[in-house]
Every structure is written in C-alpha cells, then in structure tokens.
C-alpha cells in the first residue's frame, strides 16, 4: 500500500517538473529558445532535447523496455555534445514531441512495474538499480533542469515559476530594480568587510 502511494507521489512530481520545463518555451521565438544563454551554451530547447533522450533511456533500456525511436548512444554524451542543443533543421515540435512520447513511454513503464523492479544502468558505477532509484534520479535531473530553464527564461522576459499561470512577476520593474540594488549593496559591503 505504501509503495503505491510513494510511486504515485514520485510520478506526480516527475510530471510537474516535466511540464515546468516545457512551458518555458511558450511564447518565445525560435531564436530565444535556441540561443546560448550561458558560457557553456545552455539553452531552453537544448534542455528539453537532453531530457527527452535521458528519460527515454532511463525508463526504456534500463528496464528492458527500449524506447521505439533511435537515441544517441549514452557513450556519446559529452560536454557540448549534440544532445544539449538543437540544430537548425530540428524543429521545436520534433523535440517537444519526442519528449512527450518519452513521457508516455515512461508512464507506461511506471504503470507496468513495481517500485522494486530491477534494472541495470550500464554507465553507473553500481549498475544494479530498482525502478524507485530511477524515479528518484530522473525527478532530480528534471527538477534540476527545470531550475536552469527558469533562470534562462527569467533572463529573456522575466517570466518565472513552475506553471504559466504564475509566470508574470508579482511586482513591477521599480520594485525589482530597488531589490537588485539592495542585493548589490549587501554584496559590496560583504566584500569590503
């Protein structure tokens, strides 16, 4: 009984984090969802692409339920690799569609298996895992990238939050200008102390 409640809670948390990542693309043009916004080139559509591959892999091949579409080999994951950004010929619809198909595949895996179902993650130091481990891992990975996406989106148009309904800043620009100035003063004072 407790396993079912834990499984459902973890699954709901994963669903919420997924949706948070995808809505960050809403209302933005192709350039803004693709352009590098950090030193390492992190961008919104690249985060979605990355998550689509890894969710498909973790809830697919790890449990002998391969995702029915081609995926890059896990060994090819490298800094700056093609899984972290969208090439010009890759459409937003193609990438978000694959992510949603990965969700459906994941949801079917979660529904079909108990929390203690065994799996194998070849690229981990301790490859023997359970569904519970992968649900925790993938929720953490998705939540982490949802946080990245939140910061990237805030840089573009000041929209923040887990859901689109809360995306608008709750204060006006003057409030945030004053707040940033207060934070800056504190930082300078701490440096001089």
C-alpha positions in Angstrom: 0.0 0.0 0.0 2.8 2.5 0.9 4.6 1.5 -2.3 1.6 2.6 -4.4 1.4 5.9 -2.6 5.2 6.6 -2.9 5.1 5.6 -6.6 2.2 7.9 -7.3 3.8 10.8 -5.4 7.1 10.4 -7.3 5.3 10.0 -10.6 3.3 13.2 -10.0 6.4 15.1 -9.0 8.1 14.0 -12.2 5.0 15.1 -14.3 5.0 18.5 -12.6 8.7 19.0 -13.3 8.3 17.9 -17.0 5.5 20.4 -17.6 7.6 23.2 -16.0 10.4 22.6 -18.4 8.2 22.5 -21.5 6.1 25.6 -20.7 9.4 27.7 -20.6 9.3 27.6 -24.4 5.8 29.0 -24.6 5.5 32.4 -26.2 9.2 32.6 -27.3 10.5 32.7 -30.8 12.9 30.2 -32.4 16.0 32.3 -31.7 15.2 32.8 -28.0 14.6 29.1 -27.3 17.8 28.0 -29.1 20.3 30.7 -28.3 23.1 30.1 -25.9 22.4 31.9 -22.6 25.3 30.6 -20.5 29.1 30.3 -21.0 28.6 26.6 -21.9 25.8 27.2 -24.4 22.9 26.1 -22.3 19.6 26.9 -24.0 15.9 26.2 -23.4 15.3 23.8 -26.3 18.5 22.0 -25.7 17.4 21.2 -22.1 14.2 19.7 -23.5 16.2 17.7 -26.1 18.6 16.4 -23.4 15.8 15.4 -21.0 13.9 13.6 -23.8 16.9 11.4 -24.6 17.7 10.6 -21.0 14.1 10.0 -19.8 13.6 7.6 -22.8 16.8 5.8 -22.0 16.4 5.5 -18.2 12.8 4.2 -18.4 13.4 2.2 -21.5 16.6 0.3 -21.9 17.4 0.2 -18.2 14.3 -2.0 -17.7 14.4 -3.9 -21.0 11.7 -1.7 -22.4 13.6 0.1 -25.2 12.2 3.4 -26.5 10.9 2.7 -30.0 12.8 5.6 -31.6 16.6 5.9 -32.2 18.6 7.5 -29.4 22.2 8.6 -29.3 24.5 6.2 -27.6 25.0 7.0 -23.9 28.7 6.8 -24.5 28.4 9.8 -26.9 27.2 12.1 -24.2 30.0 14.8 -24.0 30.3 18.4 -22.9 28.9 20.5 -25.8 27.5 17.4 -27.5 24.6 17.4 -29.9 22.1 16.3 -27.2 22.3 19.7 -25.5 21.3 21.9 -28.3 19.0 22.0 -31.3 20.4 22.0 -34.9 18.7 24.4 -37.2 16.9 21.5 -39.0 15.4 20.2 -35.8 12.1 21.8 -35.1 10.6 22.7 -31.7 7.7 20.4 -32.5 10.1 17.5 -33.2 12.0 17.9 -30.0 9.0 18.6 -27.7 7.1 15.8 -29.5 9.8 13.3 -28.7 9.9 14.5 -25.1 6.1 13.9 -24.8 6.5 10.5 -26.4 9.2 9.7 -23.9 6.8 10.7 -21.2 4.2 8.3 -22.5 6.8 5.5 -22.6 8.0 6.4 -19.1 4.4 6.5 -17.8 3.8 3.0 -19.3 7.0 1.7 -17.7 6.0 3.1 -14.3 2.5 1.7 -14.6 3.7 -1.8 -15.6 6.4 -2.2 -13.0 6.5 -2.3 -9.2 8.9 0.1 -7.3 11.3 -2.7 -6.7 11.5 -3.9 -10.3 15.2 -4.5 -11.1 17.0 -2.6 -13.8 20.6 -2.1 -15.0 22.3 1.2 -15.7 25.5 0.2 -17.5 27.0 3.6 -17.2 26.7 3.8 -13.4 29.4 2.6 -11.1 26.8 0.5 -9.3 24.7 -0.7 -12.2 22.0 -2.7 -10.4 19.0 -0.5 -9.7 15.3 -0.6 -8.9 12.5 1.4 -10.5 12.4 3.5 -7.3 16.1 4.6 -7.8 15.4 5.7 -11.4 12.3 7.6 -10.5 14.2 9.5 -7.8 17.1 10.0 -10.2 15.0 11.3 -13.1 12.9 13.5 -11.0 16.1 15.1 -9.6 17.5 15.5 -13.1 14.3 17.0 -14.5 13.8 19.3 -11.5 17.5 20.5 -11.8 17.0 21.3 -15.5 13.6 23.0 -14.7 15.5 25.3 -12.4 18.0 26.0 -15.2 15.1 26.7 -17.6 13.5 29.0 -15.0 16.7 31.1 -14.8 17.1 31.2 -18.6 13.5 32.2 -19.1 13.8 34.9 -16.5 16.8 36.3 -18.4 14.8 36.5 -21.6 11.5 38.1 -20.4 11.3 37.9 -16.6 8.8 35.0 -16.6 9.4 32.6 -13.7 7.7 29.8 -11.9 6.6 26.2 -12.3 3.4 27.0 -14.2 2.5 29.5 -16.8 -0.3 31.0 -14.6 2.4 32.2 -12.2 4.9 33.4 -14.9 4.3 37.1 -14.5 6.4 38.9 -12.0 4.4 39.7 -8.9 6.0 43.2 -8.6 6.7 46.0 -11.0 10.1 46.9 -12.5 10.7 49.6 -10.0 10.4 47.1 -7.1 12.9 44.7 -8.8 15.3 47.5 -9.6 15.3 48.5 -5.9 15.6 44.9 -4.8 18.6 44.2 -7.1 20.2 47.5 -5.8 19.8 46.3 -2.2 21.3 42.9 -3.0 24.2 44.6 -4.8 24.8 46.9 -1.8 24.9 43.9 0.5 27.4 42.1 -1.8 29.7 45.1 -1.9 29.5 45.6 1.8 30.3 41.9 2.5 33.3 42.2 0.1 34.6 45.2 2.0 34.2 43.7 5.4 
